[in-house]
Amino acid sequence: MLLIGIDRPHKRNAFGPEMLRGLATAYGDLERDGSLRVGVVYAVGEHFTGGLDLAVVGPRVASGEKLTPPGDVDPFGVNGPRVSKPVVVAARGLCLTLGIELILAADICVAARDTRFAQIEIKRGIFPFGGATVRMPERFGWGNAMRWLLTGDEFDAAEALRVGLVQEVVEPGQELERAVAIAERIAKQAPLAVFATLRNARVAMTKGPDVAIGELSSELAPLMRSDDAREGLMSFVERREGRFTGK
């Protein structure tokens, strides 16, 4: 497991160019390191993120500058492919703009009860450019997405749970512990099967269910021949947890 901390608490963890590059490098490390099976993104301090440090980042975006270093992985999955391994997010306090987009690009989110969400780009004369316009309607449903995208209004953790942005709500201070516990559960499963499950589900979301169904056999065949599949069968017969190696 790779713990990825957002660490600029004196600025409510607002993202500048260096933080964006650091996050992309961490996602690249998660992608490339074969010993890592899952990532957990969390924040240092009271707030997940106040969003972009727009005064610094805005001009660079306007000039067309790439904010993801070559060879690393865009955490938002808009400039190149998304990380192929599961990512769990632990959110608390303020979670604005790209914080929501980071959750939308991840796979599971645990939020503290006091988390406050808002996609406020529309109040600044721009629009979300980290994936929210695509993934929020997909996740929330059209009407729910437009309610928050077109107003920039704030919503709470209960609403985030209702629309599917987060999967669990816990008491403040427990969000990282719970996110790590979920990540540990994922990491105990057969990694090749986890990655194939994630890959096929994403194909269904991006290319449609027919394409994903068409790829089931080609995804399943190598898994059935793997050491982990044999271990899965033996663990079932012997009534014990599987000991998977990713082979």
C-alpha positions as semicolon CSV with decimal commas, in nm:
position;residue;x (nm);y (nm);z (nm)
1;M;0,000;0,000;0,000
2;L;0,119;0,352;-0,078
3;L;0,008;0,637;0,149
4;I;-0,005;0,966;-0,042
5;G;-0,034;1,272;0,181
6;I;-0,148;1,619;0,072
7;D;0,069;1,839;0,291
8;R;0,020;2,216;0,277
9;P;-0,206;2,270;0,578
10;H;-0,120;2,639;0,628
11;K;-0,286;2,704;0,288
12;R;-0,576;2,464;0,345
13;N;-0,388;2,224;0,118
14;A;-0,449;2,439;-0,189
15;F;-0,262;2,295;-0,486
16;G;0,014;2,485;-0,659
17;P;0,225;2,353;-0,950
18;E;0,478;2,177;-0,726
19;M;0,206;1,992;-0,534
20;L;0,039;1,885;-0,858
21;R;0,371;1,752;-0,987
22;G;0,438;1,576;-0,659
23;L;0,098;1,410;-0,665
24;A;0,155;1,293;-1,023
25;T;0,494;1,151;-0,923
26;A;0,336;0,962;-0,633
27;Y;0,073;0,815;-0,866
28;G;0,353;0,721;-1,104
29;D;0,532;0,542;-0,821
30;L;0,211;0,354;-0,739
31;E;0,170;0,252;-1,102
32;R;0,528;0,134;-1,156
33;D;0,609;-0,039;-0,826
34;G;0,505;-0,402;-0,859
35;S;0,501;-0,449;-0,481
36;L;0,226;-0,187;-0,439
37;R;-0,133;-0,304;-0,479
38;V;-0,339;-0,002;-0,370
39;G;-0,298;0,367;-0,290
40;V;-0,454;0,579;-0,015
41;V;-0,478;0,958;-0,057
42;Y;-0,527;1,166;0,257
43;A;-0,468;1,518;0,383
44;V;-0,247;1,657;0,656
45;G;-0,434;1,903;0,877
46;E;-0,802;1,991;0,905
47;H;-0,889;2,020;0,535
48;F;-0,857;1,784;0,240
49;T;-0,803;2,072;-0,001
50;G;-0,921;2,424;-0,069
51;G;-0,874;2,349;-0,440
52;L;-0,630;2,505;-0,681
53;D;-0,406;2,795;-0,592
54;L;-0,569;2,963;-0,889
55;A;-0,360;3,281;-0,886
56;V;-0,048;3,072;-0,951
57;V;-0,186;2,778;-1,150
58;G;-0,442;2,968;-1,360
59;P;-0,193;3,154;-1,584
60;R;0,001;2,832;-1,645
61;V;-0,313;2,648;-1,748
62;A;-0,414;2,939;-1,971
63;S;-0,074;2,919;-2,145
64;G;-0,123;2,549;-2,216
65;E;0,147;2,430;-1,975
66;K;0,132;2,063;-1,881
67;L;0,108;2,019;-1,505
68;T;0,189;1,647;-1,507
69;P;0,559;1,558;-1,551
70;P;0,637;1,332;-1,850
71;G;0,643;0,969;-1,746
72;D;0,422;1,015;-1,441
73;V;0,048;0,950;-1,406
74;D;-0,215;1,224;-1,409
75;P;-0,411;1,169;-1,083
76;F;-0,721;1,312;-1,251
77;G;-0,701;1,086;-1,555
78;V;-0,759;1,362;-1,810
79;N;-0,410;1,379;-1,958
80;G;-0,336;1,016;-2,039
81;P;-0,459;0,693;-1,878
82;R;-0,564;0,669;-1,515
83;V;-0,361;0,470;-1,265
84;S;-0,440;0,101;-1,312
85;K;-0,442;0,018;-0,940
86;P;-0,720;0,096;-0,690
87;V;-0,709;0,427;-0,504
88;V;-0,898;0,498;-0,180
89;V;-0,943;0,859;-0,063
90;A;-0,989;0,985;0,292
91;A;-1,153;1,331;0,295
92;R;-1,223;1,580;0,573
93;G;-1,296;1,950;0,619
94;L;-1,302;2,151;0,299
95;C;-1,299;1,952;-0,025
96;L;-1,325;2,194;-0,313
97;T;-1,291;2,173;-0,692
98;L;-1,001;1,943;-0,778
99;G;-1,053;1,764;-0,445
100;I;-1,388;1,640;-0,575
101;E;-1,226;1,558;-0,910
102;L;-0,954;1,359;-0,735
103;I;-1,225;1,155;-0,562
104;L;-1,414;1,108;-0,890
105;A;-1,097;0,975;-1,054
106;A;-1,030;0,741;-0,759
107;D;-1,233;0,431;-0,674
108;I;-1,354;0,458;-0,314
109;C;-1,387;0,752;-0,076
110;V;-1,437;0,767;0,300
111;A;-1,540;1,111;0,425
112;A;-1,554;1,259;0,773
113;R;-1,898;1,378;0,874
114;D;-1,777;1,740;0,875
115;T;-1,653;1,736;0,513
116;R;-1,787;2,022;0,298
117;F;-1,780;1,983;-0,079
118;A;-1,819;2,240;-0,356
119;Q;-1,733;2,262;-0,726
120;I;-1,696;2,641;-0,734
121;E;-1,521;2,703;-1,067
122;I;-1,839;2,854;-1,211
123;K;-1,812;3,130;-0,949
124;R;-1,466;3,217;-1,081
125;G;-1,565;3,250;-1,445
126;I;-1,424;2,914;-1,553
127;F;-1,544;2,554;-1,546
128;P;-1,404;2,231;-1,399
129;F;-1,118;2,095;-1,610
130;G;-1,011;1,795;-1,400
131;G;-1,287;1,558;-1,507
132;A;-1,593;1,673;-1,308
133;T;-1,799;1,765;-1,614
134;V;-1,763;1,406;-1,737
135;R;-1,755;1,199;-1,419
136;M;-2,000;1,388;-1,200
137;P;-2,300;1,327;-1,432
138;E;-2,184;0,968;-1,467
139;R;-2,164;0,919;-1,089
140;F;-2,436;1,151;-0,957
141;G;-2,692;1,132;-1,238
142;W;-2,761;1,433;-1,461
143;G;-2,990;1,637;-1,237
144;N;-2,781;1,591;-0,924
145;A;-2,463;1,681;-1,112
146;M;-2,612;1,995;-1,266
147;R;-2,745;2,100;-0,925
148;W;-2,391;2,129;-0,793
149;L;-2,192;2,204;-1,110
150;L;-2,408;2,496;-1,226
151;T;-2,450;2,666;-0,888
152;G;-2,117;2,613;-0,714
153;D;-2,315;2,559;-0,394
154;E;-2,168;2,372;-0,100
155;F;-2,297;2,027;-0,002
156;D;-2,227;1,809;0,298
157;A;-2,109;1,454;0,354
158;A;-2,464;1,321;0,379
159;E;-2,542;1,454;0,030
160;A;-2,208;1,323;-0,099
161;L;-2,307;0,979;0,028
162;R;-2,654;1,006;-0,129
163;V;-2,521;1,088;-0,476
164;G;-2,239;0,832;-0,460
165;L;-1,938;1,062;-0,438
166;V;-1,839;0,893;-0,111
167;Q;-1,904;0,538;0,000
168;E;-1,878;0,575;0,378
169;V;-1,916;0,862;0,627
170;V;-1,735;0,840;0,961
171;E;-1,670;1,062;1,258
172;P;-1,399;1,328;1,209
173;G;-1,055;1,184;1,270
174;Q;-1,155;0,831;1,170
175;E;-1,151;0,878;0,793
176;L;-0,788;0,778;0,731
177;E;-0,805;0,474;0,958
178;R;-1,117;0,352;0,777
179;A;-0,971;0,423;0,432
180;V;-0,656;0,228;0,522
181;A;-0,868;-0,062;0,650
182;I;-1,054;-0,078;0,317
183;A;-0,725;-0,055;0,126
184;E;-0,583;-0,341;0,335
185;R;-0,887;-0,554;0,247
186;I;-0,826;-0,484;-0,122
187;A;-0,455;-0,557;-0,089
188;K;-0,531;-0,902;0,056
189;Q;-0,718;-1,008;-0,257
190;A;-0,556;-1,158;-0,567
191;P;-0,391;-0,855;-0,732
192;L;-0,424;-0,974;-1,093
193;A;-0,795;-1,028;-1,033
194;V;-0,830;-0,687;-0,865
195;F;-0,663;-0,510;-1,156
196;A;-0,869;-0,703;-1,412
197;T;-1,191;-0,621;-1,226
198;L;-1,103;-0,252;-1,216
199;R;-0,996;-0,251;-1,580
200;N;-1,313;-0,420;-1,709
201;A;-1,541;-0,199;-1,498
202;R;-1,371;0,111;-1,637
203;V;-1,411;-0,017;-1,991
204;A;-1,784;-0,052;-1,921
205;M;-1,800;0,308;-1,801
206;T;-1,591;0,461;-2,080
207;K;-1,662;0,242;-2,383
208;G;-1,995;0,089;-2,289
209;P;-2,120;-0,241;-2,148
210;D;-2,109;-0,425;-2,480
211;V;-1,736;-0,362;-2,518
212;A;-1,671;-0,468;-2,158
213;I;-1,874;-0,786;-2,205
214;G;-1,681;-0,859;-2,523
215;E;-1,355;-0,846;-2,327
216;L;-1,464;-1,078;-2,044
217;S;-1,320;-1,394;-2,199
218;S;-0,985;-1,238;-2,287
219;E;-0,956;-1,098;-1,933
220;L;-1,059;-1,423;-1,765
221;A;-0,842;-1,671;-1,956
222;P;-0,502;-1,562;-1,819
223;L;-0,646;-1,533;-1,468
224;M;-0,768;-1,893;-1,482
225;R;-0,412;-2,005;-1,564
226;S;-0,249;-1,800;-1,287
227;D;-0,088;-1,924;-0,966
228;D;-0,327;-1,700;-0,776
229;A;-0,631;-1,878;-0,923
230;R;-0,485;-2,210;-0,810
231;E;-0,419;-2,062;-0,467
232;G;-0,775;-1,926;-0,458
233;L;-0,914;-2,273;-0,521
234;M;-0,688;-2,432;-0,258
235;S;-0,777;-2,169;0,001
236;F;-1,146;-2,241;-0,064
237;V;-1,097;-2,615;-0,027
238;E;-0,883;-2,572;0,284
239;R;-1,113;-2,304;0,430
240;R;-0,846;-2,041;0,484
241;E;-0,755;-1,699;0,350
242;G;-0,570;-1,698;0,020
243;R;-0,201;-1,609;0,007
244;F;-0,169;-1,432;-0,326
245;T;0,153;-1,336;-0,502
246;G;0,030;-1,163;-0,815
247;K;0,151;-1,445;-1,042
